Amino acid sequence: MQPSTARILQPEHIEQASKVLKNIAVRTPLILSPGLSDKYDCNVYLKREDLQVVRSYKIRGAYYKMQGLSADVLQNGVICASAGNHAQGVAMASKLLEIPAKIYMPSTTPKQKIEKVKLFGKRFVELVIIGDNFDQCYKHAIDYSVKHQIQFVHPFDDIDVITGQGTVGLEIFEDANFPIDYLFLGIGGGGLASGVGSYFNEKSPNTKVIGVEPAGAPAMKYSIQKNQLINLDKIDAFVDGAAVKQVGAKCLSICKEVLTEVTTVPEGKICSQILSLYNEEGIVVEPAGALTIASLDSYKSEIKGKNIVCLVSGGNNDITRTEEIMERSLLFEGLKHYFLIRFPQRAGALKEFLNNVLGPEDDITQFRYTKKTSRESGPALVGIQLKHKDKYEELIERMNAFSIDYTTLNDKETLFQMLV
């Protein structure tokens, strides 16, 4: 009988990888968060992989894979596909090992991540920006790899990469001077969860290991439920560090054995958590970096009084995304609402709306209106931000009471995306 993939990856393999990575990857701290601990009435510790030089754990798997390749393979260099963090890991590893790397990144990759790849890789890296998403980019990279016989360094579905990522778990286990009741790990393709989950499965079997995915890309959750690899037809790529249509086959084989369960978090909630971490903890993270902490609300009753560890990775946030992050957060929290309002085309109509409908703490954040000739009314796109979400019903009641002709947009995805 063939051993399972999970059983192939043993703690000693991860321990050996840790020795190789000793002077390569930073041994990031495990820090108690007083604010989160107070909020959830438990002990919340953060494993700060956002403090790696490349601001994510990806250097671990990339370097461990690449340093183990033969000289014959390395002379041709390596190739990879990545939405950002894996690319930075490969870039840094290529410079350290002094081997060329051809790195494919989708056109939707934030500029900040592209610039970081150039910074870490220097003259050893050649960048290829191609494809509208990771999956298209990945296909181009694989095709080139096969055609030119260049070693492909997979971002997650490779045992050596998984083993390197598993060193995060070794550090958590060694640095915790307490029993860990819950360990929350972000999932994209599944490499991190596979490696860390394997280590804890053997070393701390009583720890509940929870995988966390963005709600718009639940590839691992669905694959485990169906007990087969699921290729999602459509995903929300906002959480670019953890949004894939299909997880790794090896990762699925491991994760279904070593994870207690997989949960999902709405993208809007992730945005709220990004803002909260910045404002309350002074931690700057990208969407994927906020995944684990954003999931804690769903476990609030379970984790009370327990010891919790959340992996925070990565920290490659592009400041140009701040406006979108704030917008998604406000929409999720029910504090921002968009309407298509048909105002009577007469003097004073807008003033009546402001006086009669808008509450004292309501704020118009967007107003777009074009006067139509020979018509009784003209449509206006109106964005209203509330101070408290429970004021929404009062706003609607006032609009109805004053016979405002309106259409809500938040609940109409196609129209919303077209107009907002």
C-alpha positions as semicolon CSV with decimal commas, in nm:
position;residue;x (nm);y (nm);z (nm)
1;M;0,000;0,000;0,000
2;Q;0,132;0,345;-0,093
3;P;0,177;0,585;0,201
4;S;-0,038;0,897;0,192
5;T;0,120;1,228;0,096
6;A;0,065;1,348;0,453
7;R;0,264;1,056;0,593
8;I;0,548;1,116;0,345
9;L;0,601;1,458;0,506
10;Q;0,735;1,388;0,854
11;P;0,854;1,632;1,125
12;E;1,218;1,536;1,064
13;H;1,190;1,657;0,705
14;I;1,069;1,997;0,825
15;E;1,336;2,004;1,095
16;Q;1,603;1,945;0,828
17;A;1,455;2,225;0,616
18;S;1,472;2,455;0,919
19;K;1,849;2,398;0,940
20;V;1,890;2,484;0,572
21;L;1,685;2,802;0,615
22;K;1,850;2,912;0,940
23;N;2,041;3,203;0,788
24;I;1,798;3,262;0,500
25;A;1,451;3,310;0,650
26;V;1,400;3,533;0,953
27;R;1,280;3,350;1,263
28;T;0,976;3,571;1,302
29;P;0,832;3,642;1,649
30;L;0,525;3,491;1,811
31;I;0,363;3,789;1,983
32;L;0,069;3,814;2,222
33;S;-0,187;4,070;2,104
34;P;-0,346;4,235;2,413
35;G;-0,614;4,405;2,201
36;L;-0,730;4,090;2,021
37;S;-0,700;3,886;2,339
38;D;-0,929;4,128;2,519
39;K;-1,174;4,137;2,229
40;Y;-1,213;3,760;2,213
41;D;-1,160;3,687;2,584
42;C;-0,873;3,449;2,515
43;N;-0,500;3,458;2,446
44;V;-0,440;3,554;2,083
45;Y;-0,083;3,518;1,958
46;L;0,030;3,640;1,617
47;K;0,302;3,463;1,418
48;R;0,442;3,765;1,235
49;E;0,550;3,629;0,897
50;D;0,479;3,975;0,759
51;L;0,815;4,065;0,917
52;Q;1,011;3,845;0,676
53;V;1,240;4,039;0,443
54;V;0,998;3,956;0,159
55;R;0,705;4,021;0,398
56;S;0,566;3,667;0,370
57;Y;0,660;3,307;0,442
58;K;0,713;3,235;0,071
59;I;1,093;3,268;0,089
60;R;1,099;2,947;0,294
61;G;0,949;2,715;0,035
62;A;1,108;2,885;-0,265
63;Y;1,462;2,877;-0,128
64;Y;1,435;2,524;0,010
65;K;1,315;2,395;-0,326
66;M;1,574;2,581;-0,530
67;Q;1,878;2,501;-0,317
68;G;1,798;2,131;-0,348
69;L;1,805;2,129;-0,729
70;S;2,103;1,972;-0,908
71;A;2,373;2,182;-1,072
72;D;2,262;2,058;-1,415
73;V;1,910;2,186;-1,352
74;L;2,020;2,514;-1,199
75;Q;2,244;2,610;-1,491
76;N;1,929;2,667;-1,698
77;G;1,773;2,872;-1,421
78;V;1,418;2,840;-1,291
79;I;1,074;2,971;-1,381
80;C;0,767;3,044;-1,169
81;A;0,422;3,198;-1,181
82;S;0,289;3,411;-0,899
83;A;0,046;3,687;-0,807
84;G;0,320;3,843;-0,595
85;N;0,449;3,682;-0,277
86;H;0,588;3,359;-0,425
87;A;0,752;3,570;-0,696
88;Q;0,933;3,770;-0,429
89;G;1,048;3,452;-0,259
90;V;1,182;3,309;-0,584
91;A;1,344;3,641;-0,671
92;M;1,528;3,663;-0,339
93;A;1,632;3,297;-0,359
94;S;1,761;3,343;-0,714
95;K;1,983;3,630;-0,602
96;L;2,111;3,439;-0,298
97;L;2,187;3,131;-0,510
98;E;2,303;3,342;-0,806
99;I;2,084;3,165;-1,061
100;P;1,856;3,322;-1,324
101;A;1,481;3,320;-1,267
102;K;1,208;3,394;-1,520
103;I;0,907;3,513;-1,322
104;Y;0,557;3,531;-1,469
105;M;0,306;3,761;-1,299
106;P;-0,054;3,843;-1,403
107;S;-0,133;4,192;-1,531
108;T;-0,356;4,250;-1,226
109;T;-0,061;4,224;-0,984
110;P;-0,029;4,540;-0,768
111;K;0,262;4,757;-0,881
112;Q;0,416;4,742;-0,535
113;K;0,468;4,366;-0,564
114;I;0,618;4,394;-0,911
115;E;0,869;4,654;-0,791
116;K;0,961;4,435;-0,493
117;V;1,035;4,140;-0,724
118;K;1,275;4,360;-0,918
119;L;1,434;4,480;-0,594
120;F;1,487;4,133;-0,446
121;G;1,599;3,965;-0,768
122;K;1,816;4,239;-0,916
123;R;1,996;4,125;-1,233
124;F;1,905;3,758;-1,179
125;V;1,536;3,810;-1,252
126;E;1,348;3,851;-1,579
127;L;0,985;3,958;-1,536
128;V;0,705;3,857;-1,771
129;I;0,370;4,030;-1,707
130;I;0,101;3,830;-1,881
131;G;-0,257;3,705;-1,834
132;D;-0,560;3,863;-1,667
133;N;-0,537;3,637;-1,360
134;F;-0,307;3,386;-1,190
135;D;-0,446;3,086;-1,377
136;Q;-0,377;3,237;-1,720
137;C;-0,034;3,349;-1,607
138;Y;0,037;3,001;-1,467
139;K;-0,049;2,836;-1,798
140;H;0,190;3,061;-1,989
141;A;0,470;2,985;-1,744
142;I;0,411;2,609;-1,758
143;D;0,406;2,613;-2,139
144;Y;0,735;2,801;-2,150
145;S;0,888;2,570;-1,888
146;V;0,800;2,258;-2,087
147;K;0,906;2,402;-2,422
148;H;1,246;2,521;-2,299
149;Q;1,309;2,250;-2,036
150;I;1,343;2,495;-1,747
151;Q;1,266;2,387;-1,390
152;F;0,930;2,520;-1,273
153;V;0,916;2,621;-0,906
154;H;0,554;2,567;-0,808
155;P;0,405;2,818;-0,561
156;F;0,240;2,546;-0,353
157;D;0,195;2,199;-0,506
158;D;0,547;2,066;-0,448
159;I;0,666;1,858;-0,151
160;D;0,990;2,055;-0,112
161;V;0,801;2,386;-0,121
162;I;0,549;2,249;0,130
163;T;0,834;2,128;0,353
164;G;0,993;2,473;0,350
165;Q;0,664;2,639;0,443
166;G;0,627;2,384;0,723
167;T;0,917;2,547;0,908
168;V;0,670;2,817;1,012
169;G;0,494;2,549;1,217
170;L;0,819;2,429;1,372
171;E;0,895;2,782;1,493
172;I;0,544;2,828;1,635
173;F;0,565;2,495;1,817
174;E;0,912;2,565;1,960
175;D;0,843;2,927;2,060
176;A;0,508;2,864;2,231
177;N;0,561;2,794;2,600
178;F;0,195;2,699;2,627
179;P;-0,040;2,443;2,474
180;I;-0,194;2,576;2,151
181;D;-0,567;2,508;2,137
182;Y;-0,637;2,662;1,795
183;L;-0,403;2,741;1,506
184;F;-0,545;2,949;1,218
185;L;-0,370;2,931;0,880
186;G;-0,452;3,110;0,556
187;I;-0,509;2,897;0,246
188;G;-0,447;2,990;-0,115
189;G;-0,313;2,688;-0,300
190;G;-0,261;2,502;0,028
191;G;0,118;2,479;0,062
192;L;0,144;2,655;0,397
193;A;-0,151;2,469;0,551
194;S;-0,009;2,140;0,427
195;G;0,336;2,197;0,577
196;V;0,235;2,354;0,908
197;G;-0,063;2,121;0,944
198;S;0,159;1,816;0,894
199;Y;0,399;1,929;1,166
200;F;0,123;1,997;1,418
201;N;-0,057;1,677;1,327
202;E;0,244;1,486;1,460
203;K;0,380;1,719;1,729
204;S;0,060;1,866;1,874
205;P;-0,235;1,643;1,774
206;N;-0,471;1,813;2,021
207;T;-0,436;2,148;1,844
208;K;-0,729;2,229;1,618
209;V;-0,580;2,348;1,290
210;I;-0,821;2,572;1,100
211;G;-0,765;2,663;0,736
212;V;-0,905;3,000;0,627
213;E;-0,997;3,094;0,269
214;P;-1,152;3,409;0,119
215;A;-1,524;3,354;0,055
216;G;-1,475;3,444;-0,310
217;A;-1,226;3,161;-0,368
218;P;-1,321;2,859;-0,152
219;A;-1,128;2,603;-0,362
220;M;-0,994;2,398;-0,071
221;K;-1,323;2,394;0,120
222;Y;-1,517;2,267;-0,182
223;S;-1,246;2,017;-0,278
224;I;-1,244;1,862;0,069
225;Q;-1,625;1,850;0,074
226;K;-1,632;1,674;-0,265
227;N;-1,318;1,468;-0,190
228;Q;-1,174;1,567;-0,528
229;L;-0,997;1,859;-0,690
230;I;-1,252;2,126;-0,777
231;N;-1,175;2,391;-1,036
232;L;-1,388;2,693;-0,955
233;D;-1,555;2,856;-1,254
234;K;-1,525;3,205;-1,109
235;I;-1,340;3,363;-0,818
236;D;-1,309;3,704;-0,654
237;A;-0,938;3,781;-0,702
238;F;-0,934;4,066;-0,449
239;V;-0,739;3,861;-0,192
240;D;-0,468;3,813;-0,453
241;G;-0,233;3,624;-0,220
242;A;-0,494;3,355;-0,150
243;A;-0,734;3,346;-0,444
244;V;-0,691;3,046;-0,675
245;K;-0,940;2,852;-0,883
246;Q;-0,781;2,519;-0,793
247;V;-0,564;2,411;-0,501
248;G;-0,272;2,173;-0,539
249;A;-0,339;1,800;-0,569
250;K;-0,067;1,720;-0,313
251;C;-0,197;1,998;-0,089
252;L;-0,550;1,860;-0,098
253;S;-0,426;1,512;-0,012
254;I;-0,244;1,649;0,292
255;C;-0,494;1,911;0,407
256;K;-0,789;1,672;0,420
257;E;-0,588;1,465;0,670
258;V;-0,424;1,731;0,885
259;L;-0,676;2,018;0,900
260;T;-0,958;2,013;1,152
261;E;-1,175;2,217;0,916
262;V;-1,171;2,490;0,654
263;T;-1,368;2,812;0,695
264;T;-1,424;3,113;0,471
265;V;-1,430;3,488;0,535
266;P;-1,608;3,752;0,321
267;E;-1,376;3,990;0,139
268;G;-1,547;4,290;0,300
269;K;-1,477;4,154;0,646
270;I;-1,113;4,103;0,550
271;C;-1,100;4,470;0,451
272;S;-1,244;4,574;0,787
273;Q;-0,977;4,365;0,957
274;I;-0,698;4,526;0,752
275;L;-0,812;4,869;0,872
276;S;-0,851;4,747;1,229
277;L;-0,502;4,595;1,236
278;Y;-0,355;4,919;1,111
279;N;-0,550;5,146;1,345
280;E;-0,539;4,931;1,660
281;E;-0,228;4,713;1,627
282;G;-0,006;4,922;1,401
283;I;0,029;4,626;1,162
284;V;0,021;4,678;0,786
285;V;-0,102;4,372;0,596
286;E;-0,232;4,286;0,252
287;P;-0,572;4,113;0,223
288;A;-0,421;3,763;0,256
289;G;-0,241;3,874;0,572
290;A;-0,567;3,958;0,749
291;L;-0,743;3,630;0,663
292;T;-0,683;3,439;0,987
293;I;-0,769;3,719;1,228
294;A;-1,080;3,806;1,028
295;S;-1,207;3,452;1,088
296;L;-1,201;3,477;1,468
297;D;-1,553;3,624;1,494
298;S;-1,691;3,293;1,366
299;Y;-1,515;3,108;1,651
300;K;-1,576;3,359;1,930
301;S;-1,766;3,121;2,158
302;E;-1,532;2,829;2,090
303;I;-1,204;3,006;2,157
304;K;-1,306;3,182;2,479
305;G;-1,038;3,120;2,742
306;K;-0,818;2,930;2,495
307;N;-0,469;2,981;2,352
308;I;-0,495;3,090;1,990
309;V;-0,228;3,139;1,724
310;C;-0,300;3,326;1,400
311;L;-0,048;3,334;1,119
312;V;-0,009;3,686;0,979
313;S;0,130;3,682;0,623
314;G;0,190;3,876;0,413
315;G;0,253;4,243;0,444
316;N;0,280;4,346;0,080
317;N;-0,002;4,598;0,067
318;D;-0,010;4,858;-0,207
319;I;-0,117;5,197;-0,072
320;T;-0,311;5,261;-0,393
321;R;-0,554;4,986;-0,281
322;T;-0,651;5,175;0,035
323;E;-0,955;5,344;-0,119
324;E;-1,094;5,012;-0,244
325;I;-1,024;4,847;0,093
326;M;-1,213;5,120;0,276
327;E;-1,501;5,103;0,027
328;R;-1,537;4,724;0,060
329;S;-1,523;4,751;0,437
330;L;-1,797;5,017;0,452
331;L;-2,021;4,816;0,218
332;F;-1,972;4,499;0,423
333;E;-2,038;4,679;0,752
334;G;-2,362;4,821;0,611
335;L;-2,241;5,178;0,646
336;K;-2,239;5,279;0,280
337;H;-2,529;5,254;0,040
338;Y;-2,576;5,353;-0,321
339;F;-2,903;5,455;-0,483
340;L;-3,027;5,554;-0,823
341;I;-3,266;5,839;-0,741
342;R;-3,493;5,998;-0,999
343;F;-3,528;6,361;-0,891
344;P;-3,809;6,582;-1,025
345;Q;-3,648;6,829;-1,265
346;R;-3,753;7,140;-1,081
347;A;-3,581;7,388;-0,857
348;G;-3,552;7,282;-0,492
349;A;-3,589;6,905;-0,545
350;L;-3,240;6,826;-0,416
351;K;-3,277;7,069;-0,125
352;E;-3,599;6,892;-0,020
353;F;-3,417;6,557;-0,029
354;L;-3,139;6,691;0,193
355;N;-3,379;6,849;0,441
356;N;-3,644;6,575;0,455
357;V;-3,461;6,250;0,390
358;L;-3,098;6,278;0,493
359;G;-3,040;6,215;0,864
360;P;-2,831;6,453;1,080
361;E;-2,530;6,216;1,075
362;D;-2,573;6,085;0,719
363;D;-2,318;6,196;0,464
364;I;-2,344;6,211;0,084
365;T;-2,014;6,070;-0,045
366;Q;-2,103;6,060;-0,413
367;F;-2,349;6,251;-0,629
368;R;-2,363;6,218;-1,005
369;Y;-2,644;6,389;-1,192
370;T;-2,706;6,488;-1,554
371;K;-3,006;6,702;-1,634
372;K;-3,230;6,555;-1,905
373;T;-3,425;6,786;-2,134
374;S;-3,797;6,736;-2,196
375;R;-3,830;6,494;-1,905
376;E;-4,011;6,523;-1,575
377;S;-3,732;6,357;-1,376
378;G;-3,357;6,299;-1,405
379;P;-3,161;6,009;-1,252
380;A;-2,881;6,070;-1,003
381;L;-2,631;5,825;-0,859
382;V;-2,618;5,896;-0,487
383;G;-2,379;5,739;-0,234
384;I;-2,476;5,779;0,131
385;Q;-2,255;5,688;0,427
386;L;-2,417;5,622;0,764
387;K;-2,259;5,653;1,105
388;H;-2,449;5,348;1,234
389;K;-2,574;5,059;1,020
390;D;-2,909;5,044;1,201
391;K;-2,991;5,389;1,059
392;Y;-3,043;5,236;0,714
393;E;-3,403;5,132;0,781
394;E;-3,482;5,484;0,903
395;L;-3,334;5,628;0,583
396;I;-3,550;5,398;0,369
397;E;-3,859;5,485;0,573
398;R;-3,803;5,856;0,513
399;M;-3,751;5,802;0,139
400;N;-4,078;5,613;0,121
401;A;-4,260;5,867;0,337
402;F;-4,159;6,152;0,104
403;S;-4,230;5,946;-0,211
404;I;-3,871;5,943;-0,333
405;D;-3,839;5,745;-0,657
406;Y;-3,529;5,532;-0,589
407;T;-3,357;5,201;-0,670
408;T;-3,110;5,039;-0,429
409;L;-2,784;4,937;-0,596
410;N;-2,590;4,746;-0,329
411;D;-2,801;4,436;-0,389
412;K;-2,786;4,454;-0,771
413;E;-2,435;4,335;-0,858
414;T;-2,430;4,400;-1,231
415;L;-2,582;4,748;-1,209
416;F;-2,370;4,829;-0,903
417;Q;-2,044;4,741;-1,080
418;M;-2,146;4,938;-1,388
419;L;-2,230;5,257;-1,204
420;V;-2,004;5,258;-0,896
